[in-house]
């Protein structure tokens, strides 16, 4: 007997909003402004990115409905492609998660450094010291067994939405004129500017892919899933466009290009120095919470992979006193620190993270065509199916491949490193399975 659906339309709408709104919106507008170079390209890219993400969310919802499994992408890739390919993609996503945490840690450092670091460390070195220090402190805290709860993350989501709403509302009551800093025009083709803008935008809209986990949990899935996901995505698009308009209205495109701590600078213009400091502290606290929950949760992925025999059993070791996966957590934190030591630039970090994600998520979306063929018996049973198939998944897949090509063209070295990580994952899989077969034979 399957699990009885228990989530209604409102529940899924809030879940979608919670999954997507992270820390990126408080930094990525700076990246998009620099890559777009023109106001209309900037806002067009945000709208287009939101609509593509909506297509992705609907696609992953059907994948989850047709193949409900707690293993998520790992099980889908194994079923539709091959276990080796499944391991390779999930290995890369593990590395990508470490890079994402490192990128968010950089956001926090850029907000708090002007307040606590001396003038001599208002540079990349200061950012590196702050990011590495933050990760190490949270590593020690988690190592002692101190836990956070889901309530903390819910409060954090409400806090972030509230900050966006406050900043967007107050600009209409202010007499601030846009910053007069002249914007820097992106030197390159319009297609390149648009494609590179989408790198940061897709990073900021990320999270919707987790709808794959809720396909079998929604009451009256066929009606409620598309409506809830569409409502949730439209709320996010509206909030993102609103905060970006607030940035633009107060700072201007040139001001957005020249500042990294966007929300704090916006608050500083509206509320003065106290507002700047308050929002900087709030942003840093949100970043610490994000890092903390990832340091706790990502080692569980290693545990599942070790359970399947594709990673060494040491990843399954749990301290009986603290209930902490000490080796798995240490491995994940080490990956974060290596990324931070190699590259402290948020902009370059995005290229690595999104190259991994665009390949992984686009291939996950392709699986819908395989699943539809393998699960024909589910048609007409009441599960959610995409209304405009195959247009919806094709829009998502082609858009992500477009971004992948732009990343490769803009930074071939970064793309080659990412492809090397994919190959390394494949090698690790076959080495692991070889020793597993040898052990079983013995």
C-alpha positions in Angstrom: 0.0 0.0 0.0 1.4 3.4 -1.0 1.7 6.5 1.2 -1.6 8.4 1.5 -1.3 11.9 0.0 -1.5 14.5 2.7 -0.2 17.9 1.3 -2.8 20.3 -0.1 -2.3 23.0 -2.7 -1.4 25.7 -0.2 1.2 23.4 1.4 3.0 22.8 -1.9 2.9 26.5 -2.8 4.7 27.4 0.4 7.1 24.5 -0.1 8.0 25.8 -3.6 8.6 29.3 -2.2 10.7 28.0 0.7 12.8 25.8 -1.6 13.7 28.6 -4.0 14.2 31.8 -1.9 17.7 31.5 -0.6 20.7 33.9 -0.3 21.4 34.3 -4.0 18.9 37.1 -4.5 21.0 39.3 -2.1 24.1 39.0 -4.3 23.3 37.7 -7.8 21.7 40.9 -9.0 25.2 42.4 -8.9 26.4 39.5 -11.2 23.5 39.8 -13.5 23.9 43.6 -13.8 27.6 43.1 -14.8 26.8 40.4 -17.3 23.7 42.0 -18.8 25.2 45.5 -19.2 21.8 46.9 -20.2 18.6 47.5 -18.1 16.2 45.8 -20.5 18.5 42.7 -20.8 18.7 42.6 -17.0 15.0 42.5 -16.3 14.2 40.3 -19.4 16.7 37.7 -18.2 15.0 37.6 -14.7 11.6 37.1 -16.3 12.8 34.4 -18.7 14.8 32.6 -16.0 11.7 32.5 -13.8 9.5 31.0 -16.6 12.2 28.4 -17.5 12.4 27.5 -13.8 8.6 27.1 -13.8 8.9 24.6 -16.7 11.6 22.7 -14.7 9.5 22.5 -11.6 6.5 21.1 -13.5 8.8 18.6 -15.2 10.3 17.4 -12.0 6.9 17.1 -10.4 5.8 14.6 -13.0 9.1 12.7 -12.7 8.4 12.4 -9.0 4.8 11.3 -9.6 5.8 8.6 -12.1 8.7 7.4 -10.1 8.2 8.2 -6.4 11.3 7.3 -4.4 13.1 8.7 -1.4 16.4 8.3 -3.4 15.5 11.3 -5.6 17.7 11.8 -8.5 20.0 8.9 -7.7 17.3 6.4 -8.1 15.8 8.1 -11.2 19.1 8.1 -13.0 19.7 4.4 -12.1 16.3 3.5 -13.4 16.3 5.5 -16.6 20.0 5.4 -17.5 22.6 3.3 -15.7 23.9 3.0 -12.0 27.3 4.3 -13.2 25.7 7.4 -14.7 23.6 7.8 -11.6 26.7 7.7 -9.4 28.6 10.1 -11.7 25.9 12.7 -11.6 25.3 12.5 -7.8 29.1 12.6 -7.2 29.2 15.8 -9.1 26.1 17.2 -7.3 27.9 16.5 -4.0 30.9 18.6 -5.2 28.5 21.2 -6.5 26.8 21.4 -3.1 30.1 22.1 -1.5 30.8 24.8 -4.1 27.3 26.3 -3.5 27.9 26.5 0.2 31.3 28.2 -0.5 29.6 30.7 -2.8 27.0 31.5 -0.1 29.8 31.9 2.5 31.3 34.5 0.2 28.0 36.4 0.2 28.0 36.5 4.0 31.6 37.6 4.1 31.0 40.5 1.7 28.2 41.7 3.9 29.9 41.5 7.3 33.5 42.3 6.4 33.0 46.1 6.0 31.8 46.2 9.6 34.4 44.1 11.4 37.5 43.8 9.2 40.3 46.5 9.2 40.8 48.5 6.0 43.8 46.4 5.1 41.6 43.3 4.8 38.7 44.9 2.8 39.8 42.7 -0.1 39.8 39.0 -1.3 42.2 38.0 1.5 39.7 39.4 4.1 36.8 37.6 2.4 38.8 34.3 2.4 39.7 34.6 6.1 36.0 35.3 7.0 34.6 32.5 4.9 37.1 29.9 6.0 36.7 31.0 9.6 32.9 30.8 9.5 32.9 27.3 8.0 35.5 26.0 10.5 33.5 27.4 13.5 30.3 25.8 12.3 32.2 22.5 11.7 33.4 22.5 15.3 29.9 23.3 16.6 28.4 20.4 14.6 31.2 18.1 15.6 30.1 18.6 19.2 26.7 17.3 18.3 24.7 20.6 18.6 21.6 20.3 16.3 19.4 22.8 14.5 15.7 22.1 13.8 13.4 22.5 10.8 11.7 25.4 12.6 14.9 27.4 12.4 14.8 27.1 8.6 11.1 28.1 8.4 11.8 31.2 10.5 14.8 32.0 8.3 12.6 31.7 5.1 10.0 34.0 6.6 12.8 36.5 7.6 14.2 36.6 4.1 10.8 37.1 2.5 10.0 39.8 5.1 13.3 41.6 4.3 12.4 41.6 0.6 8.9 42.9 1.3 10.2 45.7 3.6 12.8 46.9 1.2 10.4 46.8 -1.8 7.6 48.6 0.1 9.7 51.4 1.6 11.2 52.6 -1.7 7.8 53.8 -2.8 7.6 56.0 0.3 11.1 57.4 -0.3 12.2 60.3 -2.5 15.5 58.6 -3.4 16.6 59.2 -7.0 18.6 56.4 -8.8 22.4 56.4 -8.3 24.1 58.4 -11.1 27.0 55.9 -11.5 27.3 55.1 -15.2 26.7 51.4 -16.0 29.4 49.3 -17.7 28.2 47.9 -21.0 29.0 44.2 -21.5 31.4 43.9 -24.4 30.1 41.0 -26.5 27.1 39.9 -28.4 23.6 40.3 -27.0 23.2 36.5 -27.0 26.3 36.1 -24.9 25.2 38.8 -22.5 21.8 37.2 -22.1 23.2 33.7 -21.7 25.8 34.7 -19.1 23.1 36.6 -17.2 21.1 33.4 -16.9 24.0 31.7 -15.0 23.5 33.8 -11.9 19.7 33.8 -12.4 19.4 30.0 -12.6 21.5 29.8 -9.5 19.1 32.1 -7.6 16.0 30.3 -8.9 17.5 26.9 -7.8 15.6 24.6 -5.5 12.5 24.0 -7.5 14.0 20.6 -8.6 13.2 19.3 -5.1 9.5 19.1 -6.3 10.6 15.6 -7.5 10.2 14.5 -3.9 6.5 15.5 -3.5 4.8 14.0 -6.6 3.1 11.2 -4.6 2.3 13.3 -1.5 -0.2 15.8 -3.0 -4.0 15.5 -2.5 -5.7 15.5 -6.0 -2.2 15.7 -7.6 -3.5 16.1 -11.2 -5.2 19.4 -10.3 -3.2 20.7 -7.4 0.4 20.2 -8.5 0.4 22.5 -11.6 -1.7 25.1 -9.7 0.5 25.1 -6.6 3.8 25.1 -8.5 2.6 27.8 -10.8 1.4 29.9 -7.9 4.7 29.3 -5.9 6.8 30.2 -8.9 4.8 33.3 -9.7 5.2 34.5 -6.1 9.0 34.0 -6.3 9.2 35.8 -9.7 7.2 38.7 -8.3 9.4 38.9 -5.2 12.6 38.7 -7.3 11.4 41.3 -9.8 10.3 43.6 -6.9 13.6 43.4 -5.1 15.5 43.9 -8.3 13.4 46.9 -9.1 14.2 48.2 -5.6 17.9 47.8 -6.3 17.6 49.5 -9.6 15.3 52.4 -8.4 17.7 53.3 -5.6 21.2 52.3 -6.8 20.7 52.4 -10.6 22.3 49.7 -12.9 25.8 51.2 -12.4 25.4 51.2 -8.6 24.3 47.6 -8.8 27.4 46.7 -10.8 29.7 48.4 -8.4 28.4 47.0 -5.0 28.3 43.5 -3.7 26.3 43.9 -0.5 23.2 45.0 -2.4 20.6 44.6 0.3 22.7 46.4 3.0 23.5 49.2 0.6 19.9 49.6 -0.3 19.0 49.6 3.4 21.7 52.2 4.0 20.3 54.6 1.5 16.8 54.2 3.0 17.6 54.0 6.7 21.1 55.4 7.0 24.1 53.7 8.7 22.0 51.9 11.3 19.9 50.3 8.5 23.1 49.2 6.7 24.6 47.6 9.8 21.3 45.9 10.8 20.8 44.3 7.4 24.5 43.3 7.1 24.2 41.4 10.5 20.9 39.8 9.4 22.3 38.7 6.1 25.4 37.2 7.8 23.2 35.3 10.3 21.1 33.9 7.4 24.3 32.8 5.7 25.5 31.0 8.8 22.2 29.2 9.1 22.4 28.1 5.5 26.0 26.8 5.9 25.1 25.0 9.1 22.1 23.1 7.7 24.2 22.0 4.7 27.1 20.8 6.9 24.5 18.7 8.8 22.5 17.4 5.8 24.9 16.7 3.0 26.8 13.9 4.7 23.5 11.9 4.6 23.9 11.7 0.8 27.3 10.0 1.4 25.7 7.6 3.8 23.1 6.5 1.2 25.8 6.1 -1.4 28.0 4.1 1.0 24.9 2.0 1.9 24.6 1.1 -1.8 28.3 0.1 -1.8 29.5 2.8 -4.2 31.4 4.7 -1.4 33.6 3.2 1.3 31.8 2.0 4.5 33.6 4.7 6.5 31.0 7.2 5.2 28.4 5.3 7.2 30.1 5.6 10.5 28.1 7.5 13.1 29.3 8.6 16.5 26.9 6.9 18.9 27.1 9.7 21.5 26.6 12.7 19.2 24.8 11.0 16.3 27.2 12.8 13.9 28.7 11.3 10.8 32.2 12.5 11.7 34.0 11.3 8.6 31.3 12.3 6.1 31.0 15.7 7.6 34.7 16.2 7.7 34.9 15.2 4.0 32.2 17.7 3.1 33.8 20.5 5.0 37.2 19.7 3.5 35.6 20.0 0.0 34.2 23.4 0.9 37.5 24.6 2.2 39.4 23.4 -0.9 37.0 25.3 -3.1 37.4 28.4 -1.0 41.2 28.1 -1.1 41.3 27.6 -4.8 39.0 30.4 -5.8 37.4 33.2 -3.7 35.5 34.9 -6.6 31.8 34.5 -6.4 31.5 35.2 -10.1 33.9 32.4 -11.1 32.4 30.1 -8.5 29.0 30.4 -10.2 30.5 29.1 -13.5 31.6 25.9 -11.7 28.4 25.4 -9.8 26.1 26.1 -12.7 28.1 24.0 -15.2 27.5 21.0 -12.8 23.9 21.9 -12.3 23.0 22.6 -15.9 24.2 19.2 -17.1 22.8 17.3 -14.1 19.4 19.0 -14.1 19.0 18.9 -17.9 19.8 15.2 -18.0 17.3 14.7 -15.1 14.6 16.4 -17.2 15.4 14.3 -20.2 14.4 11.2 -18.1 10.8 12.3 -18.3 10.7 11.0 -21.9 12.1 7.6 -20.8 9.8 7.5 -17.8 6.7 8.2 -19.9 7.6 5.2 -22.0 8.4 2.9 -19.1 5.4 3.8 -17.0 2.6 3.9 -19.5 0.4 2.0 -17.1 0.2 5.0 -14.9 -1.5 7.2 -17.6 -5.1 8.0 -16.6 -4.7 6.9 -13.0 -4.9 10.4 -11.6 -1.2 11.2 -11.3 0.1 14.6 -12.3 1.1 14.8 -16.0 2.5 17.9 -17.8 -0.3 19.6 -19.8 1.8 20.9 -22.7 4.1 17.9 -23.2 6.8 17.8 -24.7 7.0 21.6 -25.0 7.4 22.3 -21.2 10.4 20.0 -20.6 12.0 20.9 -24.0 12.0 24.6 -23.0 13.8 23.8 -19.8 16.3 21.4 -21.4 17.2 23.7 -24.3 17.5 26.7 -22.0 19.9 24.9 -19.7 22.0 23.6 -22.6 22.1 27.2 -23.9 23.6 28.3 -20.5 26.0 25.3 -20.5 27.4 26.4 -23.9 27.8 30.0 -22.8 29.7 28.9 -19.7 32.0 26.8 -21.8 32.6 29.6 -24.3 33.2 32.2 -21.6 35.5 30.0 -19.4 36.7 26.8 -21.2 39.2 26.1 -18.4 36.4 26.0 -15.7 34.3 23.8 -18.0 37.2 21.3 -18.6 37.8 21.1 -14.8 34.1 20.3 -14.3 34.2 17.6 -17.0 37.2 16.1 -15.3 35.2 15.8 -12.1 32.5 14.0 -14.0 35.1 11.5 -15.4 36.6 11.1 -11.9 33.2 10.1 -10.6 32.8 7.5 -13.2 36.3 6.1 -12.3 35.4 6.0 -8.6 32.2 4.1 -9.4 33.9 1.3 -11.3 36.7 1.0 -8.7 34.2 0.8 -5.9 32.0 -1.8 -7.7 35.2 -3.8 -8.5 36.2 -4.1 -4.9 32.6 -4.7 -3.9 32.4 -7.7 -6.3 35.7 -8.9 -5.1 34.6 -8.7 -1.4 31.3 -10.5 -2.2 33.2 -13.3 -4.1 35.5 -13.7 -1.1 
